[in-house]
Amino acid sequence: MDKLLLSREKINKIDEQMARLFAERMEAVRNVAKYKAEKNLPIFDASREAEIIERNSALIKDEGIKAHYINFLNNNMEISRSYQAELYPELVSGVLYEKDNFKKIRVSLQKDSYDIFIGCGLLSHAREYLKLDRKVLVLTDSGVPTEYAKLIADQCKESFIYTVEQGEASKNFESFRAILEFMAQNRFTRTDCVIAVGGGVCGDLAGFVAASYMRGVDFYNVPTTLLSQVDSSIGGKVAIDLDGYKNTVGAFYQPKVVLIDPETLLTLDIRQVRSGFAESLKMATTSDAELFELFESGEYLNDIEEIILRSLLIKKGIVERDVNEKGERKILNFGHTIGHAIESTTSLIHGEAVALGMLFMCGGGVRTRLLPIIEEMGLPTETEIDVEKLFDFILRDKKADGDSITITFVNEIGKAELRRLPIEDIKDLIDPSIYGGIQ
């Protein structure tokens, strides 16, 4: 028997032993989960996992494989946490730990898992959470205070700040090509990275650049608008627009880390703050009746960090269950089918258009509760637009499939449903005689 066959036979025997040990380990994990449920203890224990890694990695003497073994341990513990969460969902809070007033949420997507860190003053600590000992492209836009990008860049070993013009118009092929050329001219390699510092436009553009350059470099997201902090900074949807149609060209490309510093909202225009609240309200309407009641009471203004956190936990759960938007994740499109068309054909910004779009995609009882919240937020509840022009944009929506389109409809607060409709039926939903939101 040759060396290859002997080695494979040895691997087969080891795999059989590992399968038996895995079953024994998961039995122990099940017992631990039962104990945690009885004592109301959280699934994640940072000190315990750190102890496991330190103790067991010390047993590996070959430095060439130690890093791989640590990765193996991390994956093993992630599997154990996932199994415990399946057995006892009530143990899952989503927030893993608090350190120096910074909170951490883990988005568990197997090999694409990543952490979200949240806390005031976090930008000054970026080097503690991002791998910045390499060449870094910091992509920002002209509407973002320059000190934010500079604060990140100053913590890098070698950094380049690239600034695009503020607004959706920068999400185009011209900007995309120019940034790629800039990276090539400055000899960026596959081991370097891109950091978005700004709102959704920066995140979408930087993420798509990172996904495309040399078939993918590391991408970090540092969202500085409320809208991007509660929604677009996580989930891995990155894209550019094509001929005025939003997000037509793009990919699913997850960030390595997301840093959210609520202090950046202090320099945000009030219109942008309202736009961000609209996205959080969207998630409450579809998935969290308790959070919706917080909006109804007006208490949401008293703790923006809590709103950010709860919105992220909603999206995290949905993304983990449907990362590539094959099913459940489509509920996050509530208000977007019509909203994107409104945004593309009017001067309304994203959250304003989504708020208006939601009013067309819900039952009368939901609309009765939703409308006063939108009005109280100072968001528009009507706009002037040609219905035929609006319908033309909907026809080109990437969610359209042949002669039909899947919409998200809410008939009860906290519960969304997906409906597949003939595209022609969308005209009935945007008929001004049914709801006077479009004049």
C-alpha positions in Angstrom: 0.0 0.0 0.0 1.5 3.4 -1.0 2.0 6.4 1.3 -1.1 8.2 0.0 -3.4 5.3 0.7 -1.8 4.7 4.2 -2.3 8.4 5.0 -5.9 8.3 3.9 -6.6 5.2 5.9 -5.1 6.9 9.0 -7.3 10.0 8.4 -10.4 7.7 8.0 -9.7 6.1 11.4 -9.2 9.5 13.0 -12.4 10.8 11.5 -14.3 7.8 13.0 -12.8 8.6 16.4 -13.7 12.3 16.0 -17.3 11.4 15.1 -17.7 9.4 18.3 -16.0 12.2 20.3 -18.2 14.8 18.6 -21.4 13.0 19.6 -20.1 12.7 23.2 -19.1 16.4 23.3 -22.6 17.4 22.0 -24.2 15.3 24.7 -22.2 17.3 27.3 -23.2 20.5 25.5 -26.8 19.5 25.8 -26.4 19.0 29.6 -24.7 22.3 29.9 -27.5 24.0 28.0 -30.1 22.4 30.3 -28.3 23.7 33.4 -28.1 27.2 31.9 -31.8 27.1 31.1 -32.6 26.1 34.7 -30.3 28.9 36.1 -31.3 31.4 33.4 -27.6 31.8 32.4 -26.6 33.2 29.0 -25.2 30.9 26.3 -22.1 32.9 25.7 -19.4 32.9 28.3 -16.4 34.9 27.1 -14.0 33.9 29.9 -14.8 30.2 29.5 -14.2 30.2 25.8 -10.9 32.2 26.2 -9.8 29.6 28.8 -10.6 26.7 26.4 -8.6 28.3 23.6 -5.6 29.1 25.8 -5.5 25.7 27.5 -6.0 23.5 24.4 -3.9 25.5 21.9 -0.9 25.1 24.3 -1.1 21.4 23.6 -0.2 22.1 19.9 3.6 22.3 19.6 3.7 22.8 15.9 3.4 26.6 15.4 2.6 26.1 11.7 -0.8 24.5 12.6 -1.6 26.2 15.9 -3.6 29.0 14.2 -5.6 26.4 12.3 -6.3 24.6 15.5 -7.5 27.8 17.2 -9.8 28.3 14.2 -11.1 24.7 14.7 -11.8 25.5 18.4 -13.7 28.7 17.5 -15.8 26.8 15.0 -16.5 24.1 17.5 -17.6 26.5 20.1 -19.8 28.3 17.6 -21.5 25.0 16.7 -22.0 24.4 20.4 -23.6 27.8 21.0 -25.9 27.3 17.9 -27.0 23.9 19.2 -27.7 25.3 22.7 -29.7 28.1 21.1 -31.8 25.5 19.2 -32.5 23.6 22.4 -33.3 26.7 24.5 -34.1 29.8 22.3 -35.0 31.7 25.5 -31.3 31.9 26.4 -30.4 33.9 23.3 -30.2 37.6 24.0 -28.0 38.4 21.0 -25.7 40.7 23.0 -22.6 38.8 23.9 -20.8 41.0 26.3 -20.2 44.5 27.6 -16.6 45.8 27.9 -15.7 49.5 28.6 -19.4 50.3 27.9 -19.0 48.7 24.4 -21.5 46.0 23.4 -20.8 43.2 21.0 -23.2 41.2 18.8 -22.1 38.1 16.9 -23.6 37.5 13.5 -23.2 33.8 13.1 -22.8 32.8 9.4 -20.4 29.9 9.6 -17.1 30.9 7.8 -18.5 34.4 7.2 -19.4 35.2 10.8 -18.4 38.6 12.2 -18.8 40.9 15.2 -20.6 44.2 15.6 -19.3 46.5 18.3 -21.4 49.3 19.6 -20.5 52.1 22.0 -19.9 55.8 22.3 -16.3 56.8 21.6 -15.7 53.5 19.7 -14.0 55.2 16.7 -11.0 56.1 18.9 -10.5 52.4 19.7 -10.7 51.1 16.1 -7.2 49.6 16.2 -8.3 47.3 19.0 -11.1 45.8 16.9 -9.9 46.1 13.3 -6.7 44.7 11.7 -5.0 47.9 10.7 -1.3 46.8 10.4 -1.5 46.8 6.6 -2.5 49.1 3.7 -6.0 50.5 4.3 -8.3 52.3 1.9 -10.7 54.5 4.0 -13.7 55.3 1.7 -15.9 58.2 2.8 -18.0 60.9 1.2 -18.1 64.7 1.2 -21.0 64.8 3.6 -19.2 63.0 6.4 -17.2 65.1 8.8 -13.6 64.7 7.8 -12.4 64.0 11.3 -14.2 60.6 11.3 -12.2 59.2 8.4 -9.0 60.8 9.7 -9.5 59.3 13.1 -9.6 55.8 11.5 -6.8 56.5 9.1 -4.5 57.7 11.9 -4.7 54.4 13.6 -3.6 52.5 10.4 0.0 51.4 9.5 -0.5 52.8 6.0 -3.7 54.5 5.0 -5.3 56.3 2.0 -8.5 58.3 2.3 -10.7 58.4 -0.8 -13.7 60.7 -0.8 -16.6 60.5 -3.1 -19.4 63.1 -3.5 -22.2 62.9 -1.1 -25.4 61.2 -2.3 -26.8 58.2 -4.2 -25.4 59.5 -7.4 -21.9 58.4 -6.4 -23.0 54.7 -6.3 -22.2 54.2 -10.0 -19.8 52.5 -12.4 -17.6 55.6 -12.7 -17.0 55.8 -9.0 -16.5 52.0 -8.8 -13.9 52.0 -11.6 -12.1 55.1 -10.2 -11.7 53.5 -6.8 -10.4 50.3 -8.2 -7.9 52.2 -10.3 -6.8 54.1 -7.3 -6.2 50.9 -5.3 -4.3 49.4 -8.2 -2.1 52.5 -8.7 -1.3 52.5 -5.0 -0.4 48.8 -5.2 -3.1 47.4 -2.9 -2.8 43.6 -2.5 -5.2 40.8 -1.5 -3.9 41.1 2.1 -5.0 44.7 2.4 -8.4 46.1 3.2 -11.2 48.6 2.6 -13.0 50.5 5.4 -16.3 52.4 4.8 -16.7 55.5 7.0 -20.1 57.0 6.2 -23.7 56.1 5.5 -25.3 53.5 3.3 -23.8 54.9 0.0 -20.3 54.5 1.4 -21.1 51.0 2.8 -22.6 49.8 -0.4 -19.8 51.2 -2.6 -16.9 50.2 -0.4 -18.3 46.7 0.1 -18.7 46.1 -3.6 -15.2 47.5 -4.3 -13.8 45.1 -1.6 -15.8 42.2 -3.0 -14.4 42.9 -6.5 -10.8 44.0 -6.1 -8.5 41.0 -6.7 -11.6 38.7 -6.1 -12.1 40.0 -2.6 -10.2 41.9 0.1 -11.2 42.4 3.7 -14.0 44.9 4.3 -14.8 46.7 7.5 -17.9 48.9 8.0 -17.9 52.0 10.2 -21.5 53.5 9.7 -22.0 57.1 10.7 -25.7 57.6 9.9 -28.6 56.2 11.9 -30.0 54.5 8.8 -26.8 52.6 8.1 -26.2 51.8 11.8 -29.6 50.1 12.2 -29.8 48.4 8.8 -27.5 48.6 5.9 -24.2 48.1 7.7 -24.9 44.4 8.4 -26.2 41.6 6.2 -23.6 41.8 3.4 -25.7 43.3 0.6 -23.3 45.6 -1.4 -24.1 47.2 -4.7 -24.0 50.1 -7.1 -26.9 51.6 -9.2 -27.3 51.2 -12.9 -28.9 54.0 -15.0 -30.7 55.4 -12.0 -32.1 52.0 -10.8 -31.0 51.2 -7.2 -28.6 48.4 -6.4 -29.0 46.6 -9.7 -25.3 45.5 -9.8 -24.0 43.9 -6.6 -23.1 41.0 -4.5 -23.5 39.4 -1.0 -20.2 40.2 0.7 -20.0 40.2 4.5 -17.9 42.6 6.5 -15.2 41.3 8.8 -16.2 43.7 11.6 -18.8 46.5 12.0 -18.0 49.4 14.4 -21.0 51.5 15.5 -20.3 54.7 17.4 -23.6 56.6 18.3 -21.6 59.8 18.9 -21.3 60.2 15.1 -25.0 60.9 15.1 -24.4 64.2 16.9 -23.2 65.8 13.7 -26.0 64.2 11.6 -28.6 66.4 9.9 -32.1 65.9 11.5 -33.5 64.8 8.2 -31.0 61.9 8.1 -31.8 61.0 11.7 -35.5 60.8 10.8 -34.6 58.7 7.8 -32.8 56.2 10.1 -35.7 56.0 12.5 -37.9 55.0 9.5 -35.8 51.9 8.9 -36.0 50.9 12.6 -39.7 51.5 12.5 -39.9 49.2 9.5 -38.3 46.4 11.4 -40.5 46.9 14.4 -43.6 46.9 12.2 -42.6 43.6 10.6 -41.0 41.8 13.5 -41.3 43.3 17.0 -44.6 44.5 18.4 -42.9 45.6 21.6 -40.5 47.8 19.8 -43.4 49.3 17.7 -45.1 50.2 21.0 -41.9 52.1 22.0 -42.2 54.1 18.8 -45.9 54.7 19.5 -45.1 56.0 23.0 -42.5 58.4 21.7 -39.9 56.9 24.1 -37.6 55.9 21.3 -36.0 59.4 21.4 -34.7 58.8 24.9 -32.3 56.0 24.1 -31.0 55.8 20.5 -28.4 53.2 21.4 -31.1 50.9 22.5 -33.0 51.5 19.3 -29.9 50.7 17.3 -29.3 47.5 19.4 -32.8 46.2 19.1 -33.0 46.9 15.4 -29.7 45.1 14.8 -30.9 42.0 16.8 -33.9 41.8 14.6 -31.9 42.0 11.4 -29.2 39.7 12.8 -31.7 36.9 13.4 -33.3 37.2 10.0 -29.9 37.3 8.2 -28.6 34.3 10.1 -31.7 32.3 9.0 -31.6 33.5 5.3 -28.3 35.0 4.4 -28.9 35.3 0.6 -32.5 36.4 0.7 -34.1 33.3 -0.6 -37.1 33.6 1.7 -37.6 35.2 5.1 -35.1 37.9 4.6 -37.4 39.4 2.0 -39.5 40.8 4.8 -36.8 43.4 5.3 -38.0 44.8 2.0 -41.2 46.1 3.7 -41.8 49.6 2.2 -39.0 49.2 -0.3 -40.7 47.9 -3.4 -42.6 51.2 -3.8 -40.1 53.1 -1.7 -37.2 52.5 -4.0 -39.3 53.7 -6.9 -40.3 56.9 -5.0 -36.7 57.5 -4.1 -35.6 57.2 -7.7 -38.2 59.5 -9.1 -38.4 62.3 -6.4 -36.1 64.3 -4.1 -37.0 62.2 -1.1 -34.1 60.4 0.6 -34.2 56.7 1.4 -35.9 56.5 4.8 -38.5 59.1 3.8 -39.4 57.1 0.7 -39.5 53.8 2.7 -41.8 55.4 5.3 -44.2 56.4 2.5 -43.8 53.0 0.8 -44.8 51.2 4.0 -48.2 52.9 4.0 -49.1 51.1 0.8 -48.1 47.7 2.0 -50.2 47.2 5.1 -53.7 46.6 6.3 -56.0 49.4 7.4 -55.5 48.7 11.1 -51.7 48.7 10.8 -51.8 51.9 8.7 -54.0 53.6 11.3 -51.3 53.0 13.9 -48.3 53.6 11.5 -49.4 56.9 10.0 -49.3 59.0 13.2 -45.9 57.7 14.1 -44.6 58.7 10.7 -46.2 62.1 11.0 -44.8 62.6 14.5 -41.3 61.8 13.3 -41.6 64.6 10.7 -41.5 62.2 7.8 -43.5 62.8 4.6 -46.8 61.0 4.1 -47.4 62.2 0.6 -45.5 63.3 -2.5 -46.3 64.3 -6.1 -45.4 61.7 -8.7 -46.7 60.2 -11.9 -48.1 56.8 -11.1 -47.1 55.4 -14.5 -43.5 56.5 -14.0 -43.5 55.0 -10.6 -44.8 51.7 -12.0 -42.1 51.7 -14.7 -39.4 51.8 -12.0 -41.1 48.9 -10.1 -41.1 46.9 -13.3 -37.3 47.1 -13.2 -37.0 46.3 -9.5 -34.5 43.5 -8.9 -37.2 41.7 -6.8 -39.4 41.3 -9.9 -39.3 37.9 -11.4 -40.9 37.5 -14.9 -44.5 38.7 -14.7 -44.7 38.7 -10.9 -43.1 40.3 -7.9 -42.8 39.4 -4.2 -43.9 42.1 -1.8 -43.9 42.3 2.0 -47.3 43.0 3.5 -48.1 43.6 7.2 -51.6 42.9 8.4 -50.7 42.7 12.1 -48.0 44.6 13.9 -45.0 42.4 14.4 -46.0 39.8 11.8 -45.0 40.2 8.1 -46.1 38.0 5.2 -44.6 37.6 1.8 -47.1 37.8 -1.1 -46.3 37.0 -4.7 -48.4 39.2 -7.0 -48.7 39.7 -10.7 -46.8 42.9 -11.4 -49.9 44.5 -12.9 -51.6 44.2 -9.5 -49.1 46.6 -8.0 -51.0 49.3 -9.8 -53.9 48.7 -7.5 -51.7 49.2 -4.4 -50.4 52.6 -5.6 -53.8 53.8 -6.8 -54.2 57.3 -5.2 -57.9 56.6 -4.7 -57.1 53.8 -2.2 -54.6 55.8 -0.2 -53.9 59.5 -0.9 -50.1 59.3 -0.3 -49.2 59.9 -3.9 -50.7 63.0 -5.5 
